[in-house]
Amino acid sequence: MEKKQSVLAILDILETYSDEEHPLSVNQISDHLQNEYDLKLERRTIYSNIELLSSGGYEISRYEDNRKGYYLQGRKFNKGEVLLLCNAIHASHFISGRQSQELIRKLLSTQSKYQAREFTDKVYMANPLKTANKQLLYTIEAVSEAIRDRKVLKFTYLHYDRNKKLVPRRDEPYFFEPRYIVYADSRAYMIATSVHHDGFTHYRLDGMKDAQVTNETARPLPKNVDAYEYARNKLFMYNGEMNYVTFKCDNAAIDQMIDIFGPEISIIPSDEDHFFIRIRTSKTGAVYLAQQYMDHITIHEPEELKKEFLKKLQDTAKRYE
């Protein structure tokens, strides 16, 4: 094995088998080299290779520093960063189970085997809400390319049938001009425009399949539309005409409202136990919010939406009779 390769072998051993709680002696490094690489190096060569790694920018704690052995200090990600990213991937419904496992495996490979084993053994419960669509990462690449190059995207859009299988929503493919990728309601969405209607529309990335960047150039983004405003006001990403809706909320609901709308939302005092919020959203989104938090919030205005929601509740009550 060439000297350059022996340096990489020692780096791999330090990355895999060493951390602050598991420093390696020179003898242990030598054993790993023989067992895994069939390579026998003199002690002074091992010392020299560690010096080369240090001079190349790798942070290695040495025996002289800790009186225990050698371990890799500086890594691409520290343990807390890996924990955060792995938990986010595992909790994301729009990433399939297999893709999640592969991404998490790659992240854990940046840590020692001991830290990786501790993480996988103790952290995870199964996430049954993972999508069955395995093309997400490919779709993200295609959408990003179309946005960057200002091209029209062709794709198939999916939905679940009664057999719980993802099937095309229609026979013909969709053609849209991707503009942004946003994350809302624990899902990733493509915000796009189309020659067939004004303004923005959106599609879930985990509902898209066979995405292809076409040669057709997307139109310049209209000046009178604001994608950020669109995404911010699309409550639960429901489509429909946008209108202002005022909700009266119990004080107990303030955490949930800030979680949904962000800290910039205006809190308007009502009385000691209640406050108002006023948002611009679709009728469907407003009704869904009122249903989700019906123990703590009520539609205050507009009056016609309040009556419509009350009728919906009465119709629901009749179905239970």
N, C-alpha and C positions, 0 to 999 in steps of 0.2 A: 504494500500500500504506500502511495506517495505521501510525502510529508504533509502536503496540503490536505489530503484526505484524512490523515491521522488527526489533524487539528479539528476538522469537522466532526470526526468520531467522538473526540473528547467533548466538544460542544454539545452534541446530541446526548451524551451520557449526563452531562451537567443539567441539561434541560429536562431530562426524563427522571433522573433519580435524585436530584439534589434540591433542597430548599433550606430555609433557615433552621427547621427542625430536623433535617436529614442531611447534614454536611457529609461529604465523602472524603475519606483519607486517600492518599496517593495509592495505597495498596488496593483499596476498593475500586478506584478508577482503573487501575491495571487489570483487576479481575474482570471488570465489565468489558474492557477492550479485548481480552482474550476470549471471553465467553461469547460475545456478540459480534465481534469483528475478526476473530481469529488473528489478533494482532498483539504482539509482545513488544512493548516499548520499555526502554530504560527509564529509571526514575527521573534522571536529568532531562530526558526528552519530554516527559510529561510536564515537568516544571516549565520547560521552554515553551511548549505549546500553550500552556495556560497563560504565560506571559504574552504570547502572540495574540491570544484572544482578548486579553485586557487592553493591550495597545490598540487593538482593532475596535474598541468601544464597548466591549462586553463588561458589565459590572460583576466581578467575581470576588466574593469574600474568601480570604485565604486563611490558612492556619495561623499565620502571624497576627491576623486581625481578631480571630475569635477563639483560638486555641482548641478548635474542634476539627476543622477540615475545610474543604472547599465546597462552595455552593454558589449557584447563579443568583445574583441579587436583582439585576435589572432585566425585566422581561417585557415583551411587547404589550402585555396587559398585566396589571397587578391582580391579585386574587379578588378584590372587591369589584373591579371592573368586569371580570369574567362572570362572577356571580350575578351581577346586575344584567349583563347581556344575555346570559343563559336563561335566567328567569323570565326576561322579556320575550325571548324566543319561545320558551315553553308555554307561556301564557297566551301567546298570540294565536287566536283561532284561525287566522287566514293563512298560516304556514302549516303545511301538511305534517303529519307525524314523522314520516321518513325524512323530509327535508329538515325538520327541527332537530332530529337526532344527529344528522350529518353536520349541521351548523354548530350544534353544541359540542360534538366530538372535536371539531376543528378548534373551537375556542378552548376546550379543556386541554388540548394538546400543547397549548402555550404554557401550561403549568406543569409542575412535577407530577409524577404518577400518584403520589400520596395525596396531594390536594385534589386531583381529579377524582380519585376513588372516594374520598370523603364527600365530595360534592354529589356525585351520582348515587352514592349509597344512602344519603340522608335527606336530600332536598325534595325529590320529585314525587308527586302523585300523578297518576295518569290524567291527561286532559282529554275528555271525551268529545270536546267541541271542535276538534281540529278538522279543517276542511279536507275533503277527499280529492280536491283538485291538486295535482302534483306539478303543475306547470307555473306556479307562482313566480319563481325566481327568473324563469325564462321570460315571463310576461313583463316583469319589472324591467328587464334589460330592453325588451322591445319598446315599451312605453317610453323609457328614458331616452332611447335613441331617437324615437319619433319626435319627442319634445325638443331635444337638442338640435336635430336637423330640420325641424319644422316640416314634418311629413305627415301625411294621412296614415292612420293605422287601420288595418283590417283585422277583425277578430270575430270569434264565435262567443256568444254570451250564454251562460248556462243557468239552469235552475233545477231544483230537485223534483222528481216525479213521485208518484205514490209508492214506488218501490225503493225510495230513498237513494235513487241513482241520479247523478248529475247528467242532465241531457240538454241539448241545445234548446234555447227558448224559441227559436224560429229556424227555418231552413236556410234563409239567406244570411250571409255574413253582415256584420255591422261595419260601417266606415265612419270614423270620427277623427277630429283633429285634437290630439292630446295636448293639454296645456300645463297641467300640474299634477303631482301626486300628493294627496293629503291623507292624514290618518284621523279618523273620527269614529266614535262609538266602537272602539276596539277593532276597527277594520281599516284596510288600506283602499283608497279610491283613486280612480283616474278622473280628474275634472277635464272636460273636453267641450269643444264646440263643433257645430255641424252646419253645413250649407242648408239643411232642411228646416232649421228653426233658429230663432234668435237666442242669444244668451248662452249660459252654460248648462250642461247636464253632467251626470256622473255615473260611473260604473265601478262596481267592486272588482279589485284586481284578482281576487280569488275566484270570481265568477267568470273570468275571461279565459279563453283557450285559443290555441293556434294563432296567436297574435303575430302579424306580419307588417313590417314597415313597407309601405308602398312607395312608388316613385312620384306620387302626386304631392305637390307642395301645398302645405297648409296656408290658409289665408292669414294676413296680418291680424293679430289679436285686436278685436274691436276696442276702441278707446272708451266707449261708454259702459263697459262691463268691468267688474272688479271681482276677480276670482277669490280673493281673501274674504270679501264681504259675503260672497256666495257660500263659501264653505262654513263661515262663522254662523250664518243664519239658517243653514239647512239643518234644523234640529233632527237628530237621528237620521240625517241624510235622506229625508223624504222629499219627493218632488211635489210641485204644486205652486199655485200663486202665492206670493209672499205678502203678508200683512202684519201689522202690529197687533200683538196680543198682550194683555196685562193679566198677570196671575197674582192672587193673594196667597201668601205663604205663611205657614207657622214658622216661628223662630227655629224649630227643630229641623227645618228643611234647608237652612242656609248653607250647610256644608255641601249638600248634594247640588244645590243650584250653582255654587261657585265651582264645584268640580265639573259641571256640565258647560257652563258659560264662561268660566274664567274669572279671575279677580277683578277685571275691569267692569263687570256688570254693575249697574246702578241699583243700589238697595234703597228703596223709598219707604220710610217708616209709615206704618198704618196705625197701630196702637201698641201697647206694651208687649203683646204676644204675637203680632203679625207684621209683615212687611210686604211691599209690592215689588214686582219686577216687571219690566216691559221689554219685550223682545220682538224682533221681526222674524217671522218664520212662516212655514206653510201650515195650512189648516190641519193636515194629517199629523204633522209633527207636534203641533200644539195639543191636539186631542190625545196623542200617544203619551206626551209628557203628563197631561192631567190624569190619564189612566194609571201610569206608572207610580205616581205619587199622590193618589187621590185621598190618602189619609192626611196629607199635610198641605196640599195646594188646591186651589179652585180657580177656574177661569173667571176673571172679573170683568173684562171687556175684550172684544165687542159683545154686545148683548146677544146678537144672533148666534154667535158661536157658543155662548153659554147655553142658550136654549137648545141648540143642536146637540151639544154634549149631554144635556139633561135627558133629551129624548133617547139618546143612545143608551144611557144608563137604564131608563125605564124599559126599553126594548130588551136589554140584557136581562133585567130582573124577570120579565115575562118568560123568557126562555128557560129560566130556572124553576118556574112554577110547575 
